[in-house]
C-alpha cells in the first residue's frame, strides 16, 4: 500500500469495498454520489453500500436497487447502513418500504487489519482453487457452513460456469484450505488498490478447531502484501467476529444490515 493510503481511506474501504474495487468478471457495479450497488450476475445477492441519501431520495433509491436486482438476477438485496449513512432515520424509513431485519445477521462489525496476522498452522495448505471441481467443493463447504437452503444452492453446471468466468480474474479469487488432503475451508478475496476485502470465510464442521480459518486469513494477507496493499477489510458477524478479533482485526465502523427480498424469492 502506498503511503498515501491513509487511515480515513481504509475506513472508507471497510464501509464500502465495492466503491473502491475494480469490476471483476461476472460482477455488476453501479456508482452514484448517493450509493454504490454491487451484485454477481446470476447470483443470489446484491448489496447497497456507502448510502448518502436525502429523505426525498429514498423511494427512488429503493426502486433503483430493486431494478438492479431484477437485471442481475439477485433475489435478496442487503442494505449496509453505517453510522455515516444518511438520513439518520434511514433504517426506519426503509423498513416502512418493505425491507426487513434478519435476526442474527443484523448487527455487523466493519473490521480492518493492517499488521500481519498469526501464521498458518503446520500441515494446512491454502491456495486459490485451480479446477471447477475444487471450486464446487469449496462452495459446498461455504453453503454447509452458512446453512444455505438446498433450493438456493447452485448446481454443478452453474459452478462450472462460474469457474470458467472467473478463473483468470485478478480481482475476485476463491481460496480453499486443505486439511488431511480434503478441502476444509474456503474464503473469497476481492483485490483493490486500497487492500483486500474478505468474504465467505467458512470451515467444514469436521475440521473446526484445526486452524483452517486462520490459515485462510493469513493466505489472503500474504497476497495483499505481495500486491503492495497490506490491509484486510471484512464484515464480521456473531460467528466470525470473535476469531477475527483474536487475529488482530479492529473495529472501524458498525453496520446495521437489513434485507430487501423481491417478490417470489
C-alpha positions in Angstrom: 0.0 0.0 0.0 1.3 3.4 -0.8 2.0 5.9 2.0 -0.9 8.0 0.5 -3.4 5.4 1.5 -4.2 6.7 5.0 -6.5 5.7 7.8 -9.5 7.6 6.5 -9.3 5.9 3.1 -9.0 2.5 4.7 -12.1 3.2 6.9 -14.0 4.2 3.7 -12.8 0.9 2.1 -14.2 -1.1 5.1 -17.5 0.7 4.9 -17.9 0.3 1.1 -15.5 -2.1 -0.5 -17.5 -2.2 -3.7 -16.9 1.5 -4.2 -13.1 1.0 -4.4 -12.7 -2.4 -6.0 -12.3 -2.9 -9.8 -15.1 -4.6 -11.6 -14.3 -8.3 -11.9 -15.8 -10.8 -14.4 -19.4 -11.5 -13.8 -19.8 -8.6 -11.4 -22.2 -5.7 -11.9 -21.5 -2.3 -10.3 -23.4 0.9 -10.2 -21.7 4.0 -8.8 -23.6 7.2 -7.8 -22.8 10.0 -5.4 -25.6 8.7 -3.2 -24.9 4.9 -3.0 -23.0 2.0 -4.7 -24.7 -1.1 -5.9 -22.9 -4.5 -6.4 -24.1 -7.9 -7.5 -22.7 -11.1 -9.0 -24.6 -11.5 -12.3 -26.9 -14.5 -12.0 -26.1 -14.7 -8.2 -28.4 -14.5 -5.3 -27.2 -11.4 -3.6 -27.0 -7.7 -4.2 -25.6 -5.1 -1.9 -26.2 -1.4 -1.3 -23.2 0.4 0.2 -22.0 3.9 1.1 -25.5 5.3 1.4 -25.8 9.1 1.5 -29.4 9.9 0.8 -31.7 12.8 1.4 -35.1 11.9 2.7 -36.8 12.7 -0.6 -34.4 10.4 -2.5 -35.1 7.2 -0.5 -38.1 6.0 -2.6 -36.2 6.4 -5.9 -33.1 4.7 -4.4 -35.2 1.7 -3.3 -36.7 1.3 -6.7 -33.3 1.7 -8.4 -31.8 -1.0 -6.2 -34.8 -3.3 -7.0 -34.4 -2.7 -10.7 -30.7 -3.5 -10.4 -31.6 -6.8 -8.6 -34.0 -7.8 -11.4 -31.5 -7.1 -14.1 -28.7 -9.0 -12.4 -30.9 -11.9 -11.1 -30.4 -11.2 -7.4 -33.3 -12.1 -5.2 -32.0 -10.5 -1.9 -30.6 -7.1 -1.5 -28.6 -6.2 1.6 -28.5 -2.6 2.6 -25.4 -1.9 4.7 -26.3 1.1 7.0 -23.4 2.5 8.9 -23.0 5.4 11.3 -22.1 7.5 8.3 -25.3 6.7 6.3 -27.9 9.4 5.9 -30.5 10.4 6.7 -30.2 9.5 10.4 -33.6 7.7 10.3 -32.7 5.8 7.1 -33.4 2.3 8.7 -36.9 3.1 9.9 -37.8 4.7 6.5 -36.5 1.6 4.7 -38.4 -0.7 7.0 -41.7 1.1 6.1 -40.9 0.3 2.4 -40.8 -3.4 3.0 -37.3 -4.2 3.9 -36.7 -6.4 7.0 -34.3 -7.1 9.8 -32.9 -10.7 9.8 -32.2 -11.7 13.4 -28.6 -13.0 13.8 -27.5 -11.1 10.7 -28.3 -7.6 11.6 -25.5 -6.0 13.8 -22.2 -6.4 11.9 -18.8 -5.1 12.7 -16.7 -3.4 10.0 -13.2 -4.7 10.7 -9.7 -3.8 9.5 -6.3 -5.4 9.8 -3.1 -3.6 8.8 -0.5 -5.8 10.6 0.4 -9.4 9.9 -2.0 -12.0 11.4 -0.6 -15.2 13.0 1.0 -17.7 10.6 -1.0 -20.7 9.4 -0.7 -23.9 11.4 1.6 -26.5 10.1 0.0 -29.1 7.7 -2.6 -26.8 6.2 -2.3 -25.8 2.5 -4.2 -22.7 1.3 -4.3 -21.6 -2.3 -6.8 -20.3 -4.9 -9.0 -23.1 -6.4 -7.5 -24.4 -9.6 -10.3 -26.5 -11.1 -14.0 -26.4 -11.4 -14.2 -29.4 -9.1 -12.2 -27.6 -6.4 -14.5 -24.6 -6.7 -17.6 -26.8 -6.3 -16.1 -28.5 -3.2 -15.2 -25.1 -1.7 -18.6 -23.6 -2.4 -20.2 -26.7 -0.8 -18.2 -26.1 2.4 -19.4 -22.5 2.4 -23.1 -23.4 1.8 -23.0 -26.0 4.5 -21.3 -23.6 7.0 -23.8 -20.9 6.3 -26.8 -23.2 6.2 -27.8 -22.2 2.6 -31.1 -23.9 1.7 -30.8 -26.6 -0.9 -33.1 -24.7 -3.3 -30.8 -21.7 -3.2 -27.6 -23.6 -3.9 -26.0 -23.6 -7.4 -25.8 -26.8 -9.3 -22.6 -28.2 -10.7 -23.2 -26.8 -14.2 -23.6 -23.3 -12.7 -20.5 -23.6 -10.6 -18.5 -24.9 -13.6 -19.6 -21.7 -15.5 -18.5 -19.6 -12.6 -15.1 -21.2 -12.6 -14.7 -20.6 -16.4 -15.9 -17.0 -15.9 -13.5 -16.2 -13.1 -10.5 -18.5 -13.5 -8.3 -15.7 -14.9 -9.6 -12.9 -12.7 -7.0 -11.0 -10.7 -9.8 -9.2 -8.8 -12.1 -11.9 -7.3 -10.4 -15.1 -6.1 -11.7 -18.0 -4.1 -9.2 -19.6 -1.8 -9.5 -23.1 -0.3 -7.8 -24.7 2.7 -6.8 -28.4 2.7 -6.6 -30.4 5.9 -5.6 -34.1 5.6 -6.0 -33.9 1.8 -9.6 -32.6 1.9 -11.0 -29.1 1.4 -11.8 -28.0 4.9 -12.5 -24.3 4.4 -12.9 -21.5 1.9 -12.9 -17.8 1.6 -13.0 -15.1 -1.1 -10.7 -12.2 -1.7 -11.6 -9.1 -3.7 -8.4 -7.2 -4.5 -8.4 -3.4 -4.7 -5.8 -0.6 -4.7 -6.7 0.0 -1.0 -6.4 -3.6 0.2 -8.2 -6.9 0.1 -11.9 -7.3 1.1 -12.6 -10.8 2.5 -15.9 -12.6 2.4 -17.4 -16.0 2.7 -14.8 -17.3 5.2 -16.0 -20.7 6.5 -14.8 -24.1 7.8 -16.3 -27.5 7.5 -17.7 -28.9 10.7 -15.3 -31.8 10.8 -12.3 -29.5 10.5 -13.2 -26.8 13.0 -10.6 -26.1 15.7 -7.7 -27.1 13.4 -6.8 -23.6 12.1 -8.2 -23.6 8.6 -9.9 -20.3 9.1 -6.8 -18.7 10.4 -4.8 -20.1 7.5 -7.3 -18.6 5.0 -6.9 -15.2 6.6 -3.1 -15.4 6.5 -3.1 -16.5 2.9 -5.1 -13.5 1.9 -2.9 -11.2 3.9 0.2 -12.6 2.2 -1.5 -12.0 -1.2 -2.3 -8.4 -0.2 1.4 -7.9 0.8 2.6 -9.3 -2.5 0.4 -6.7 -4.3 1.7 -3.8 -2.2 -1.7 -3.3 -0.4 -1.2 -4.7 3.1 -4.7 -4.3 4.5 -7.6 -6.6 5.0 -11.2 -5.5 5.3 -14.1 -7.7 6.4 -17.6 -7.6 7.8 -17.8 -9.7 10.9 -21.0 -11.1 12.4 -21.6 -13.1 15.5 -19.9 -16.2 14.1 -16.7 -14.7 12.6 -16.1 -11.5 14.7 -14.6 -13.3 17.8 -12.0 -15.1 15.8 -11.2 -12.1 13.7 -10.6 -10.0 16.8 -8.2 -12.7 18.1 -6.3 -12.5 14.8 -5.7 -8.8 15.3 -8.6 -7.1 13.5 -10.0 -3.9 14.9 -13.5 -2.4 14.5 -13.6 0.8 12.5 -17.3 1.0 11.7 -20.6 -0.6 12.7 -23.3 -1.8 10.3 -27.0 -2.4 10.7 -27.7 -4.8 7.8 -31.3 -5.0 6.5 -32.6 -7.0 3.6 -34.9 -6.4 0.7 -36.4 -9.6 -0.7 -38.0 -9.4 -4.1 -41.5 -11.0 -4.5 -41.3 -14.7 -5.2 -37.8 -15.1 -3.7 
